[in-house]
Amino acid sequence: MSGQQLVVRRGQPFTITLCFSGRGYEEGVDKLAFNVETGPCPIETSGTRSHFAVTDFPEESGWSAVVQQQDGNSLSVSLCSPTSACIGRYSLTLETSTGYQGTSYHIGHFVLLFNAWHPEDTVFLRDEDERGEYVLSQQGLIYQGACDYITSTPWNFGQFEDNILSICLNLLDTNPKFLRDQNRDCSRRNDPVYIGRVVSAMVNCNDEDRGVLAGRWDNHYEDGMSPMAWIGSVDILKRWKDFGCQPVKYGQCWVFAAVACTVLRCLGIPSRVVTNYNSAHDTNGNLVIDRYLNETGEQEQRSKDMIWNFHCWVESWMARPDLAAGYDGWQALDPTPQEKSEGVFCCGPAPVKAIKEGDLQLKYDIPFVFAEVNADVVYWVVQRDGSRKKSTHSSVVGKNISTKTVGKDSREDITHTYKYPEGSEKERDVFAKAEHEKSSLRQEDEGLHLKIKLSEGANNGCDFDVFAVINNNTDVERVCRLMLCARTASYNGTVGPQCGMKDLLNVTLAPRAENSVPLRILYEKYGESLTQDNLIKVVALLTEYQTGDVVVAVRDVYIQNPE
């Protein structure tokens, strides 16, 4: 019970006690039956209304009512829903008849939720500790930061706090599919795949659909709350409800994901927030992220494709009877508005197993999530005359995919559930299957290798060094130009002003030698323009004079705040 409201899970019996005035119930003389109804237009054939008589044994496939015990004028009856019932608010009515006379009594309302404890429910989760974490736990951790400096933020999901259940049910009744066809929408609420899509679309407001959150990424949050300021979902959901379903300002990916996680857990679907580092946003679906730089390492034309330092989405646990066998389990759902799916800003549920196997033709939105964790990055260096040179760049996308460990405040790395080990034969097979030939991108090794290293930690308020480390893996001397440029950055890949620069026109590399070139980054240069994400993006460009080949290295340095 929450307050005065009865809340039960599908397939879970609950007992009500009927007190008759005048005389007690007589078996064989009195007939008792119940009606349950959900939604504005309950219909038996849609599964939103059911009429069932009191019997001696529970009914397997439908609703049932069984007498438990009789004590004078009171009668205890056990009611039970089928594990495939629609979730939502129900009203319960009793019909009594003796001979030809009948009366009906309205008994009250109850809420029916998905049931991860019942083996026949499509959201059944076998492990008790996992059910505790993914359905019942109201606290969690969300991972942020950068791939080589992972931070965690505590979050209050608060799915059992006062009024949150009624707000979540309200969200279902505000969704455009419900407003278009109430009967059809309510009749599909037995399916977690359907509910997942609705929630994914309703947590953002990009479809003018009275969604919960407005997204913003430009550091101008004066007319609302900065996305960094939220510490839980309850406040956001309550504001949305209190202000007549106007979007709450502002969210970014982890806020969207956390609010969706709250709604899904509240409705009974096991869910968790996951973070993908170096997450690609592939707009044209070619599984290649094209980045354009000029000769000084600055971004030229802004490609629509992006690489986010990290990106959060939700995974929900459910069976997929709508697909061939083998795709049950975790499904990726992404409520952050990025691309449309069937005309709506939502994403998923995409089976994580299908992403790992490269089965891009299945529903929903698998190619988009596949690219987020697998796209190749190609850097094009645009020369002064407008010509472009393709640079080599190793695979950087989809690293350290993280979620909170069950029952512990530590990080679980789930990258292996999304992809086979980098460079393994199985990974290449999956790529070929994804109808995308990686070979066209893998250039011959030109013998020059470049990476960016950090001395010690980079601490906010201090100056620090980064190093371009160059290896000449050939037997001949090479002469190159090295450009090093540092800029403050946001986690979604946008960059601010320059805070460090070095342009060396004649770097001579002896055969089989390694050179290390430092770049000092001064606090007086970065302090002013550092964003709340605490990131500095360092780009190194190495151009070999003889061949004109260009090698690019990029590194995001996380600036640590003092304790």
Secondary structure, DSSP 8 states (H G I E B T S, - for coil): -BTTBEEEETT--EEEEEE-SSS---TTTEEEEEEEEESSS--GGGTSEEEEEEESS--SSS-EEEEEEEETTEEEEEEE--TT---EEEEEEEEEEETTEEEEEEEEEEEEE--TTSTTSTT----HHHHIIIII--EEEEEEEETTEEEEEEEE--TTSTTHHHHHHHHHHHSHHHHH-HHHHHHTTT-HHHHHHHHHHHSB-TTSS--SEEE--SS--TTS--GGG--BSHHHHHHHHHTTS--EEEE-HHHHHHHHHHHHHHHT--EEEEEEEEEEE-SSSSSEEEEEEETTS-B-S--S-EEEEEEEEEEEEE--TTS-TT--EEEEE--S--S-BTTBS----EEHHHHHHT-TTSTTTHHHHHHHHH-EEEEEEE-TTS-EEEEB----SSEEEEEE-TTSSSEEE-HHHH---TT-HHHHHHHHHTT--GGGT-----SEEEEEEESS--BTTS-EEEEEEEEE-SSS-EEEEEEEEEEEE-TTS-EEEEEEEEEEEEEEE-TT-EEEEEEEE-HHHHTTT--TT-EEEEEEEEEETTT--EEEEEEEEE-B---
